[in-house]
Amino acid sequence: MYFLQFVLDIFYFTNLYVSLQSPIPKFCKNCKYFLEDDPWFGTGKAFGKCKLFQEVVKTDTNFLVTGEKTIQKPQYNYCSVARNNKLMCGKEGKFYKRKHNPEEDP
């Protein structure tokens, strides 16, 4: 009986140690740079974009209407693009920063 308890205790502590050593998955939806897609489209997090990797796009489409010569708008890459590009985050999520979630704090 004691032997069985001893084996179960070792098994429990081994699993606890392994779970503490395993890395937390770096999901984009939990990153502070994650930008959820417009809810109007109903796609939610599936087509989320990364605020870390952006390009400034200049457009002159409204010049004859509004008189504005240039409108600069940031354009973000999709998270799926950033995670599949080694120069960006890559599969390992090298620029990942977990966003603070007060609901998870004790």
N, C-alpha and C positions, 0 to 999 in steps of 0.2 A: 504494500500500500504506500509506504513512504517512498519507495523507488519511483512509483508512478507519479506521485506528487512532485518529486524532484525533477523528473523528466518534463512534466508539464510546466514547472517553474522555469526551467532552462529554455523551453520552447517559447514561453511568454516573453522572457527577457531578450531572447534572440530576435523575435519579431519586433519588439519595441525598439531595439537598437537599429535594426535594418530600416524601420519606418522613419526613425529620426535621421538616419544617414542619407536616405533617398531624397533627391532634389524635388522641390515643389515645381510642378509643371508651369512653364512660362506661357500662359495663354494670353493672347493679345487683348481679349476682353477684360483682363484684370490689370492691364498696363495703364500707367498714367497718361500715355500718349495716344491711347485708343479714342477714336472718334466714331461714335455709332452713326450708321447711315440714317438718312432722313426717315422718320417714322411714317411719313405719309405714304412711302412706297411699300411699307410692310415687310421689308427685308431685314430690318433690325441689325443684329450683330454679324450676320453672315457676310455682309458687304461693308464692314467697318473699314475705316481708313486710319492711317498712322499720321499723327500731327508732327512727328519728328522729321519725317522725310517729306518736304514740300518744295514746290516750285512756284515762283511768282509768274503768273500769266498776265500779259498785257493785252488788252483788247481795245480796239478803236471802233467797235460796232455801232456805238450810239453817238458818234461825233455829229452827224447831220441832224440828229434829233435833239440832243441835249446840249451840244456845244462842248462836251467834255472830250478832251483829246485822248486821254489814256485812263483806263480803269485797271488797277492792279488788284488781282484776286489771288489768294493762295490756292493752290491745287494740291491735294494730298494724294499720296499713293495708297492703293489698297493694302491692307495688312497682309493679304496672301502674297502680294508682289514683294513686299519687304521681307517676309519670312522665307521666301524662295531665292532671295538675292544675297550672296555672300558679302557684298559690299555694304549692304544695309544690315538688317538684324540677323538674317540667316536662320537656319533651322534651330540653332541653339539660343536664339533671342539675346544676342550679346548687348543690346541697348535697352533691354527690358527693365523697367522700374515699376515695381508693384505700387498701385495707387492705394492711398490710405482709405480704409473703409472702417469708420467708427463703429459699425454694427458688429464687426468681428473682434473688437478689443474687449478684454474682460472687464 
